[in-house]
Amino acid sequence: MTPTVLVLQHAAWETPGLIERALDQRGITCLVRSVAEDPAPDLPALTDLAGVLVMGGPMGALDDATYPGLAVERDLLARAHAAGIPVLGVCLGMQLLAVALGATLRTGAVREIGFAGVELTGDGLRDPYLYPLAVDAGADPVVLHWHNDTVDAPAGALVLAATAATPVQAFRACTSVGLQFHLELDGPLLHDWLARPEMTAALHPGEAERIAADARGRFTSLVPRALVAFSTFADAVLAHQRSVHG
């Protein structure tokens, strides 16, 4: 039985990117669903899934009045976590995961957009998702940030990374991991982002050009490190598949 990861996508341009590449290299199928506006989406049973991946998006994690499907997503994430199914949340996806596990959302708490360093905690340095960023990096690894909202860590979760403005940049709660920053992008996907008026409307003058220039200098090293990090998610998906189906 081919392992399947449910991908919850909130914007056409916020695709799984390098995460999907890492999954495909392990023979894992991605089942993409956009359900934020659907109060009763047709989603597969958890027993049919080997993992759940939740991507970013322009809405807030509690914007249920406009996007009623977000409540369905949070319920699914809570149940997937309780069942030990590997979950990975990116940006909005991390916030949805954290809120689903009881954490507090802080709307508009800080604006972080562009390439900047992120400090790995002791737990982060030991975590297979983030350790690849630290190898030979010397100073704090530099990643792409693009958010205004933040979350606290769920009770009992390990904080893996932080910045001064955002104390929880990554966390792990057993088999569930959240990343506030964007490791999933490569050059072509970032180019698509920067061509989207929905994305550039939030940028200051000259910011898009700075992000593009920074990416040219950083993706040569960052993309292969990100693929190693996301292979950890793929390995967790395969391990769950084996534990359930043998």
MARVOFI-873106 format. One line per 3 residues: their letters; for each residue x negated, y negated, z negated of N, C-alpha, C. Coordinates in Angstrom, 3 decimals. Layout:
a> X/Y/Z/X/Y/Z/X/Y/Z  ...
//
This chain:
mtp> -0.846/1.196/0.000/0.000/0.000/0.000/-0.882/-1.246/0.000  -0.662/-2.128/0.968/-1.462/-3.341/1.082/-1.108/-4.311/-0.032  -2.090/-4.788/-0.800/-1.792/-5.753/-1.859/-1.323/-7.076/-1.277
tvl> -0.323/-7.660/-1.929/0.281/-8.902/-1.453/0.194/-9.969/-2.529  -0.222/-11.170/-2.119/-0.233/-12.342/-2.994/0.842/-13.309/-2.518  1.739/-13.678/-3.416/2.738/-14.700/-3.110/2.083/-16.067/-3.214
vlq> 2.169/-16.850/-2.135/1.622/-18.207/-2.108/2.787/-19.191/-2.139  2.862/-19.978/-3.198/3.879/-21.015/-3.309/3.268/-22.324/-2.818  3.790/-22.822/-1.702/3.218/-23.988/-1.027/4.220/-25.137/-1.076
haa> 3.729/-26.357/-1.348/4.608/-27.507/-1.557/4.480/-28.575/-0.484  3.482/-28.466/0.362/3.290/-29.401/1.467/2.623/-28.644/2.603  2.994/-28.980/3.837/2.507/-28.226/4.988/0.989/-28.244/5.082
wet> 0.368/-29.339/4.641/-1.083/-29.476/4.767/-1.842/-28.902/3.569  -1.172/-28.618/2.477/-1.857/-28.085/1.293/-1.806/-26.558/1.341  -2.589/-26.025/2.276/-2.632/-24.585/2.516/-3.670/-23.929/1.602
pgl> -3.685/-22.598/1.525/-4.645/-21.924/0.650/-6.098/-22.054/1.081  -6.355/-22.383/2.345/-7.710/-22.654/2.779/-8.679/-21.528/2.457  -9.734/-21.862/1.718/-10.777/-20.894/1.402/-10.269/-19.760/0.522
ier> -9.214/-20.007/-0.236/-8.656/-18.928/-1.062/-8.103/-17.835/-0.156  -7.385/-18.233/0.872/-6.847/-17.240/1.806/-7.971/-16.509/2.526  -9.058/-17.223/2.852/-10.190/-16.558/3.501/-10.782/-15.481/2.591
ald> -10.933/-15.804/1.303/-11.475/-14.825/0.358/-10.547/-13.629/0.210  -9.239/-13.869/0.201/-8.279/-12.775/0.102/-8.308/-11.916/1.360  -8.366/-12.569/2.518/-8.383/-11.830/3.780/-9.618/-10.946/3.884
qrg> -10.742/-11.414/3.360/-11.965/-10.609/3.389/-11.817/-9.329/2.583  -10.889/-9.292/1.625/-10.638/-8.101/0.815/-9.430/-7.312/1.321  -8.863/-7.718/2.464/-7.720/-7.004/3.007/-6.419/-7.280/2.281
itc> -6.304/-8.440/1.657/-5.116/-8.813/0.880/-4.227/-9.704/1.728  -2.942/-9.416/1.734/-1.972/-10.172/2.513/-1.424/-11.342/1.715  -1.288/-12.507/2.383/-0.652/-13.679/1.769/0.780/-13.813/2.287
lvr> 1.717/-13.927/1.372/3.122/-14.156/1.698/3.455/-15.580/1.283  3.556/-16.500/2.253/3.712/-17.923/1.959/5.197/-18.279/1.879  5.557/-18.987/0.805/6.916/-19.469/0.619/6.884/-20.926/0.179
sva> 7.787/-21.734/0.745/7.972/-23.125/0.325/9.358/-23.220/-0.310  9.394/-23.321/-1.623/10.668/-23.148/-2.325/11.025/-24.332/-3.219  10.218/-25.395/-3.219/10.415/-26.469/-4.185/11.807/-27.096/-4.093
edp> 12.375/-27.173/-2.889/13.671/-27.825/-2.716/14.837/-26.843/-2.783  14.552/-25.573/-2.996/15.590/-24.537/-2.974/15.888/-24.078/-4.396  17.095/-24.346/-4.907/17.409/-23.938/-6.285/17.581/-22.439/-6.455
apd> 17.722/-21.706/-5.340/17.894/-20.251/-5.425/17.092/-19.585/-4.313  15.770/-19.703/-4.353/14.954/-19.155/-3.262/14.947/-17.636/-3.264  14.750/-17.087/-2.081/14.649/-15.638/-1.919/13.179/-15.254/-2.088
lpa> 12.815/-14.814/-3.277/11.438/-14.466/-3.579/11.314/-12.975/-3.843  10.158/-12.412/-3.560/9.982/-10.971/-3.799/9.979/-10.659/-5.288  10.258/-9.422/-5.624/10.181/-8.980/-7.016/8.722/-8.969/-7.462
ltd> 8.507/-9.243/-8.725/7.146/-9.230/-9.249/6.474/-7.878/-9.050  7.262/-6.821/-9.090/6.692/-5.478/-8.920/6.126/-5.256/-7.521  6.484/-6.135/-6.569/5.961/-6.035/-5.213/4.714/-6.887/-5.001
lag> 4.285/-7.586/-6.045/3.184/-8.532/-5.913/1.961/-8.076/-6.696  0.793/-8.364/-6.116/-0.467/-8.106/-6.813/-1.096/-9.396/-7.322  -0.508/-10.543/-6.965/-1.022/-11.823/-7.423/-0.090/-12.943/-7.021
vlv> -0.261/-14.095/-7.666/0.521/-15.291/-7.349/-0.448/-16.470/-7.247  -0.316/-17.239/-6.169/-1.143/-18.416/-5.921/-0.225/-19.619/-5.740  -0.469/-20.683/-6.501/0.387/-21.863/-6.453/-0.456/-23.064/-6.035
mgg> -0.081/-23.683/-4.930/-0.879/-24.755/-4.359/-0.434/-26.129/-4.868  -1.124/-27.155/-4.369/-0.821/-28.527/-4.769/0.375/-29.087/-4.025  0.642/-30.370/-4.275/1.766/-31.029/-3.627/1.972/-32.417/-4.189
pmg> 2.815/-33.217/-3.534/2.982/-34.619/-3.914/3.930/-34.852/-5.086  4.697/-33.874/-5.452/5.692/-34.058/-6.515/5.079/-33.812/-7.887  5.840/-34.130/-8.923/5.419/-33.822/-10.275/5.908/-32.449/-10.690
ald> 5.238/-31.855/-11.662/5.566/-30.484/-12.069/6.927/-30.373/-12.735  7.505/-31.507/-13.151/8.830/-31.492/-13.783/9.852/-32.296/-12.988  9.611/-32.502/-11.697/10.548/-33.243/-10.848/11.690/-32.347/-10.381
dat> 12.347/-31.716/-11.340/13.380/-30.738/-11.000/14.608/-31.370/-10.348  14.906/-32.626/-10.670/16.102/-33.259/-10.114/16.009/-33.352/-8.594  14.833/-33.636/-8.088/14.629/-33.738/-6.643/14.212/-32.409/-6.038
ypg> 13.474/-31.629/-6.811/12.929/-30.354/-6.327/13.345/-29.237/-7.284  14.593/-28.783/-7.199/15.090/-27.800/-8.173/14.355/-26.466/-8.137  13.679/-26.171/-7.032/12.937/-24.923/-6.958/11.736/-24.876/-7.880
lav> 11.296/-26.034/-8.384/10.165/-26.051/-9.306/10.481/-25.284/-10.580  11.718/-25.377/-11.045/12.107/-24.619/-12.244/12.020/-23.126/-11.984  12.381/-22.708/-10.770/12.272/-21.294/-10.393/10.809/-20.878/-10.376
erd> 9.955/-21.750/-9.846/8.517/-21.450/-9.810/7.962/-21.279/-11.222  8.306/-22.199/-12.118/7.772/-22.113/-13.484/8.232/-20.835/-14.164  9.481/-20.447/-13.930/9.980/-19.196/-14.512/9.216/-18.007/-13.944
lla> 8.979/-18.007/-12.632/8.228/-16.913/-12.024/6.810/-16.857/-12.576  6.175/-18.025/-12.752/4.812/-18.055/-13.276/4.754/-17.520/-14.701  5.725/-17.892/-15.513/5.756/-17.382/-16.895/5.912/-15.869/-16.906
rah> 6.771/-15.346/-16.025/6.984/-13.900/-15.989/5.776/-13.168/-15.408  5.151/-13.755/-14.389/3.956/-13.136/-13.818/2.834/-13.089/-14.848  2.667/-14.169/-15.587/1.650/-14.209/-16.641/1.924/-13.144/-17.692
aag> 3.174/-13.051/-18.128/3.533/-12.068/-19.149/3.305/-10.642/-18.663  3.451/-10.433/-17.358/3.264/-9.093/-16.783/1.804/-8.781/-16.474  0.905/-9.736/-16.705/-0.504/-9.499/-16.436/-0.879/-9.570/-14.970
ipv> -0.013/-10.157/-14.152/-0.311/-10.336/-12.734/-1.263/-11.517/-12.582  -2.360/-11.380/-11.846/-3.272/-12.507/-11.677/-2.573/-13.713/-11.049  -2.743/-14.850/-11.677/-2.145/-16.102/-11.203/-3.253/-17.129/-11.053
lgv> -3.239/-17.858/-9.948/-4.164/-18.974/-9.734/-3.352/-20.192/-9.335  -3.502/-21.280/-10.086/-2.815/-22.527/-9.784/-3.814/-23.616/-9.451  -3.536/-24.378/-8.377/-4.429/-25.435/-7.928/-3.700/-26.771/-7.975
clg> -4.265/-27.743/-8.683/-3.743/-29.102/-8.794/-2.309/-29.065/-9.325  -1.306/-29.418/-8.523/0.083/-29.272/-8.974/0.332/-27.847/-9.455  -0.240/-26.875/-8.774/-0.064/-25.479/-9.183/-0.591/-25.216/-10.569
mql> -1.713/-25.834/-10.933/-2.227/-25.708/-12.300/-1.258/-26.335/-13.286  -0.703/-27.491/-12.920/0.225/-28.172/-13.821/1.507/-27.365/-14.016  2.019/-26.790/-12.935/3.197/-25.928/-13.047/2.907/-24.729/-13.940
lav> 1.731/-24.132/-13.767/1.344/-22.987/-14.585/1.241/-23.386/-16.051  0.571/-24.499/-16.322/0.394/-24.932/-17.710/1.733/-25.209/-18.381  2.620/-25.921/-17.691/3.939/-26.231/-18.260/4.734/-24.947/-18.464
alg> 4.625/-24.008/-17.524/5.321/-22.729/-17.666/4.869/-21.986/-18.912  3.610/-22.224/-19.322/3.070/-21.549/-20.498/3.172/-22.419/-21.754  3.965/-23.497/-21.674/4.270/-24.277/-22.869/3.467/-25.539/-23.071
atl> 2.608/-25.919/-22.114/1.771/-27.100/-22.270/2.545/-28.367/-21.918  1.967/-29.500/-22.282/2.571/-30.812/-22.045/2.023/-31.434/-20.771  2.916/-31.958/-19.930/2.549/-32.691/-18.723/2.441/-34.169/-19.049
rtg> 1.390/-34.826/-18.559/1.189/-36.258/-18.766/1.230/-36.935/-17.401  2.382/-37.541/-17.093/2.630/-38.110/-15.773/1.894/-39.432/-15.605  1.165/-39.553/-14.487/0.466/-40.795/-14.192/-0.598/-41.153/-15.196
avr> -1.173/-40.159/-15.838/-2.127/-40.423/-16.915/-3.433/-41.000/-16.398  -3.852/-40.606/-15.209/-5.143/-41.042/-14.699/-5.173/-40.833/-13.188  -5.905/-41.684/-12.489/-6.096/-41.502/-11.047/-7.522/-41.021/-10.813
eig> -7.651/-39.798/-10.303/-8.947/-39.273/-9.901/-8.821/-38.799/-8.464  -9.455/-39.505/-7.551/-9.439/-39.147/-6.135/-10.848/-39.320/-5.589  -11.355/-38.271/-4.959/-12.684/-38.319/-4.373/-13.618/-37.305/-5.018
fag> -14.823/-37.245/-4.491/-15.819/-36.321/-5.013/-16.462/-36.906/-6.265  -16.482/-36.110/-7.326/-17.094/-36.536/-8.588/-17.427/-35.299/-9.403  -18.291/-35.474/-10.377/-18.721/-34.364/-11.200/-17.631/-33.859/-12.120
vel> -17.774/-32.610/-12.520/-16.901/-31.997/-13.510/-17.796/-31.220/-14.473  -17.558/-31.396/-15.761/-18.394/-30.748/-16.764/-17.832/-29.376/-17.111  -18.645/-28.350/-16.943/-18.227/-27.007/-17.316/-18.475/-26.807/-18.806
tgd> -17.482/-26.274/-19.485/-17.641/-25.946/-20.894/-18.450/-24.657/-21.022  -18.758/-24.278/-22.259/-19.436/-22.993/-22.458/-18.625/-21.849/-21.900  -17.314/-21.877/-22.113/-16.455/-20.830/-21.539/-16.448/-20.900/-20.021
glr> -16.500/-22.108/-19.474/-16.528/-22.258/-18.030/-17.793/-21.705/-17.409  -18.921/-21.927/-18.083/-20.195/-21.408/-17.579/-20.220/-19.886/-17.550  -19.425/-19.279/-18.418/-19.370/-17.807/-18.467/-18.241/-17.238/-17.614
dpy> -17.379/-18.088/-17.076/-16.211/-17.598/-16.342/-16.577/-17.365/-14.878  -16.206/-16.209/-14.314/-16.594/-15.913/-12.929/-15.982/-16.866/-11.903  -14.899/-17.556/-12.252/-14.339/-18.534/-11.321/-15.251/-19.749/-11.180
lyp> -15.873/-20.178/-12.262/-16.619/-21.435/-12.253/-18.123/-21.261/-12.301  -18.595/-20.104/-12.751/-20.037/-19.889/-12.791/-20.704/-20.137/-11.444  -20.109/-19.739/-10.313/-20.777/-19.995/-9.025/-21.050/-21.468/-8.756
lav> -20.263/-22.367/-9.358/-20.499/-23.789/-9.153/-21.742/-24.262/-9.879  -22.107/-23.570/-10.947/-23.201/-24.019/-11.791/-24.553/-23.485/-11.339  -24.584/-22.415/-10.594/-25.843/-21.794/-10.209/-26.682/-22.779/-9.400
dag> -27.891/-23.087/-9.893/-28.838/-23.987/-9.231/-28.286/-25.400/-9.041  -27.203/-25.737/-9.711/-26.617/-27.061/-9.496/-27.323/-28.139/-10.296  -27.956/-27.752/-11.401/-28.645/-28.738/-12.217/-27.666/-29.588/-12.985
adp> -27.259/-30.722/-12.426/-26.289/-31.607/-13.065/-24.892/-31.002/-12.941  -23.920/-31.718/-13.478/-22.544/-31.247/-13.373/-22.175/-31.029/-11.911  -21.516/-29.931/-11.578/-21.114/-29.707/-10.183/-20.138/-30.779/-9.726
vvl> -20.258/-31.164/-8.478/-19.395/-32.196/-7.890/-18.320/-31.516/-7.049  -17.073/-31.872/-7.301/-15.935/-31.260/-6.618/-14.985/-32.370/-6.162  -13.989/-31.993/-5.377/-13.020/-32.965/-4.877/-11.823/-33.052/-5.814
hwh> -11.569/-34.253/-6.312/-10.413/-34.529/-7.160/-9.357/-35.274/-6.339  -8.059/-34.998/-6.670/-6.985/-35.723/-5.968/-5.707/-35.593/-6.804  -5.623/-36.344/-7.893/-4.444/-36.202/-8.768/-4.240/-37.452/-9.603
ndt> -3.009/-37.577/-10.109/-2.640/-38.629/-11.055/-2.123/-38.057/-12.370  -1.463/-36.904/-12.320/-0.926/-36.270/-13.522/-1.976/-35.345/-14.134  -1.839/-35.107/-15.419/-2.709/-34.165/-16.117/-1.856/-33.295/-17.033
vda> -2.470/-32.237/-17.561/-1.792/-31.371/-18.534/-2.733/-31.061/-19.678  -2.138/-30.757/-20.818/-2.896/-30.151/-21.905/-3.087/-28.670/-21.580  -4.009/-28.040/-22.284/-4.177/-26.601/-22.122/-3.065/-25.866/-22.859
pag> -2.536/-24.797/-22.294/-1.561/-23.990/-23.034/-2.177/-23.447/-24.323  -1.348/-23.194/-25.300/-1.828/-22.654/-26.577/-2.604/-21.360/-26.345  -3.790/-21.291/-26.916/-4.608/-20.089/-26.800/-5.455/-19.997/-25.553
alv> -5.275/-20.931/-24.620/-6.051/-20.890/-23.381/-7.464/-21.416/-23.611  -8.388/-20.974/-22.783/-9.758/-21.466/-22.805/-9.898/-22.607/-21.810  -10.397/-23.741/-22.258/-10.695/-24.850/-21.353/-12.040/-24.558/-20.693
laa> -12.049/-24.552/-19.359/-13.243/-24.167/-18.605/-14.008/-25.362/-18.061  -13.329/-26.489/-17.860/-13.979/-27.651/-17.273/-13.225/-28.905/-17.678  -13.934/-30.039/-17.671/-13.336/-31.301/-18.104/-14.044/-32.468/-17.434
taa> -13.366/-33.609/-17.396/-13.997/-34.892/-17.128/-13.583/-35.830/-18.251  -14.219/-36.984/-18.330/-13.865/-37.940/-19.376/-12.407/-38.358/-19.257  -11.923/-38.484/-18.026/-10.551/-38.932/-17.818/-9.532/-37.812/-17.943
tpv> -9.980/-36.583/-17.651/-9.071/-35.435/-17.650/-9.696/-34.319/-18.472  -9.330/-34.205/-19.749/-9.967/-33.218/-20.623/-9.750/-31.769/-20.217  -8.692/-31.501/-19.429/-8.443/-30.138/-18.958/-8.486/-30.146/-17.431
qaf> -9.657/-29.849/-16.892/-9.825/-29.754/-15.443/-9.682/-28.308/-14.968  -9.804/-27.373/-15.885/-9.604/-25.958/-15.559/-9.368/-25.209/-16.856  -8.531/-24.180/-16.782/-8.288/-23.358/-17.962/-8.035/-21.922/-17.553
rac> -8.241/-21.038/-18.515/-7.915/-19.627/-18.345/-7.050/-19.181/-19.504  -5.940/-18.517/-19.181/-5.095/-17.855/-20.166/-4.947/-16.410/-19.719  -5.810/-15.552/-20.229/-5.846/-14.137/-19.817/-6.053/-14.034/-18.306
tsv> -5.098/-13.486/-17.577/-5.268/-13.314/-16.134/-4.780/-14.516/-15.330  -4.386/-15.587/-16.009/-3.908/-16.789/-15.332/-4.967/-17.887/-15.422  -5.273/-18.501/-14.282/-6.311/-19.537/-14.216/-5.754/-20.751/-13.474
glq> -6.048/-21.931/-14.007/-5.649/-23.174/-13.361/-6.859/-24.030/-13.036  -6.870/-24.621/-11.845/-7.916/-25.545/-11.408/-7.258/-26.862/-11.022  -7.615/-27.943/-11.696/-7.044/-29.240/-11.358/-7.644/-29.793/-10.065
fhl> -8.882/-29.461/-9.782/-9.587/-29.979/-8.613/-9.425/-29.020/-7.433  -9.941/-29.459/-6.278/-9.688/-28.738/-5.029/-10.969/-28.082/-4.511  -11.109/-26.792/-4.801/-12.207/-25.991/-4.246/-11.815/-25.321/-2.934
eld> -10.543/-25.353/-2.596/-10.053/-24.556/-1.466/-10.322/-25.196/-0.108  -10.822/-26.442/-0.101/-10.990/-27.148/1.158/-12.339/-26.877/1.808  -12.328/-26.798/3.143/-13.531/-26.873/3.943/-13.397/-28.088/4.854
gpl> -14.339/-28.273/5.775/-14.310/-29.458/6.622/-13.041/-29.628/7.435  -12.599/-28.603/8.184/-11.391/-28.768/8.984/-10.140/-29.056/8.149  -10.001/-28.408/6.998/-8.814/-28.650/6.184/-8.841/-30.065/5.602
lhd> -9.995/-30.531/5.152/-10.081/-31.901/4.657/-9.797/-32.893/5.781  -10.296/-32.613/6.983/-10.007/-33.488/8.127/-8.501/-33.601/8.339  -7.788/-32.478/8.202/-6.332/-32.496/8.337/-5.698/-33.348/7.244
wla> -6.186/-33.197/6.006/-5.660/-34.023/4.912/-5.804/-35.507/5.236  -6.999/-35.893/5.686/-7.288/-37.306/5.893/-6.601/-37.856/7.139  -6.012/-36.984/7.942/-5.229/-37.421/9.101/-3.749/-37.552/8.763
rpe> -3.384/-37.219/7.551/-1.979/-37.235/7.146/-1.634/-38.548/6.457  -0.674/-39.313/6.988/-0.264/-40.543/6.306/0.221/-40.287/4.883  0.803/-39.095/4.640/1.292/-38.778/3.300/0.144/-38.745/2.292
mta> -1.054/-38.401/2.757/-2.213/-38.347/1.876/-2.941/-39.689/1.813  -3.144/-40.316/2.945/-3.939/-41.545/2.980/-3.193/-42.747/2.410  -1.868/-42.655/2.291/-1.114/-43.775/1.730/-1.542/-44.094/0.303
alh> -2.050/-43.094/-0.407/-2.448/-43.296/-1.792/-3.892/-43.761/-1.940  -4.619/-43.887/-0.823/-6.034/-44.210/-0.884/-6.282/-45.710/-0.822  -7.355/-46.144/-1.464/-7.798/-47.526/-1.402/-8.544/-47.763/-0.090
pge> -8.688/-49.013/0.346/-9.441/-49.284/1.579/-10.846/-48.692/1.521  -11.207/-47.967/2.568/-12.529/-47.362/2.660/-12.668/-46.038/1.938  -11.651/-45.632/1.179/-11.765/-44.413/0.386/-11.783/-43.166/1.264
aer> -10.973/-43.152/2.300/-10.956/-41.987/3.193/-12.318/-41.781/3.840  -12.946/-42.869/4.258/-14.256/-42.769/4.893/-15.303/-42.269/3.895  -15.227/-42.714/2.642/-16.178/-42.245/1.631/-15.995/-40.761/1.342
iaa> -14.740/-40.321/1.269/-14.474/-38.908/1.013/-15.025/-38.062/2.159  -14.792/-38.487/3.401/-15.274/-37.735/4.556/-16.799/-37.680/4.564  -17.451/-38.800/4.247/-18.912/-38.826/4.234/-19.465/-37.942/3.118
dar> -18.847/-38.007/1.940/-19.287/-37.158/0.840/-19.130/-35.677/1.191  -18.044/-35.342/1.864/-17.793/-33.942/2.229/-18.877/-33.423/3.151  -19.320/-34.242/4.089/-20.360/-33.791/5.018/-21.648/-33.446/4.273
grf> -21.908/-34.134/3.181/-23.111/-33.868/2.426/-22.981/-32.751/1.419  -21.752/-32.379/1.069/-21.558/-31.434/-0.035/-20.994/-30.081/0.382  -20.237/-30.029/1.474/-19.562/-28.776/1.814/-20.539/-27.673/2.202
tsl> -21.722/-28.022/2.706/-22.694/-26.981/3.083/-22.994/-26.071/1.899  -23.102/-26.651/0.714/-23.354/-25.869/-0.494/-22.066/-25.458/-1.194  -21.071/-26.351/-1.190/-19.871/-26.118/-1.998/-18.984/-25.030/-1.420
vpr> -18.840/-24.968/-0.108/-17.936/-23.986/0.506/-18.357/-22.551/0.187  -19.632/-22.176/0.371/-19.988/-20.792/0.009/-19.835/-20.506/-1.478  -20.081/-21.484/-2.339/-19.880/-21.282/-3.776/-18.396/-21.071/-4.076
alv> -17.541/-21.849/-3.397/-16.100/-21.703/-3.599/-15.624/-20.326/-3.158  -16.160/-19.817/-2.056/-15.768/-18.481/-1.594/-16.157/-17.414/-2.608  -17.316/-17.570/-3.240/-17.695/-16.634/-4.300/-16.722/-16.737/-5.465
afs> -16.360/-17.973/-5.832/-15.408/-18.163/-6.932/-14.066/-17.515/-6.613  -13.576/-17.720/-5.399/-12.261/-17.183/-5.056/-12.288/-15.679/-4.827  -13.466/-15.120/-4.595/-13.545/-13.665/-4.527/-13.215/-13.051/-5.887
tfa> -13.410/-13.829/-6.952/-13.011/-13.374/-8.288/-11.501/-13.174/-8.363  -10.752/-14.107/-7.775/-9.292/-13.952/-7.727/-8.933/-12.725/-6.893  -9.598/-12.562/-5.752/-9.325/-11.393/-4.908/-9.609/-10.099/-5.656
dav> -10.711/-10.070/-6.389/-11.044/-8.864/-7.152/-10.000/-8.583/-8.233  -9.505/-9.651/-8.881/-8.471/-9.475/-9.898/-7.188/-8.936/-9.283  -6.863/-9.413/-8.088/-5.668/-8.925/-7.377/-5.815/-7.437/-7.067
lah> -6.971/-7.035/-6.561/-7.188/-5.633/-6.231/-7.161/-4.753/-7.487  -7.736/-5.256/-8.565/-7.729/-4.488/-9.812/-6.306/-4.297/-10.320  -5.484/-5.341/-10.212/-4.086/-5.199/-10.643/-3.353/-4.200/-9.760
qrs> -3.613/-4.281/-8.451/-2.966/-3.348/-7.524/-3.311/-1.911/-7.886  -4.584/-1.646/-8.181/-5.009/-0.293/-8.533/-4.369/0.160/-9.854  -4.249/-0.760/-10.807/-3.690/-0.386/-12.115/-2.222/-0.029/-12.010
vhg> -1.529/-0.606/-11.046/-0.092/-0.369/-10.903/0.208/0.785/-9.953  -0.549/0.824/-8.852/-0.224/1.794/-7.793/-1.254/2.901/-7.642  -2.358/2.788/-8.378/-3.371/3.832/-8.299/-4.239/3.771/-7.076
//
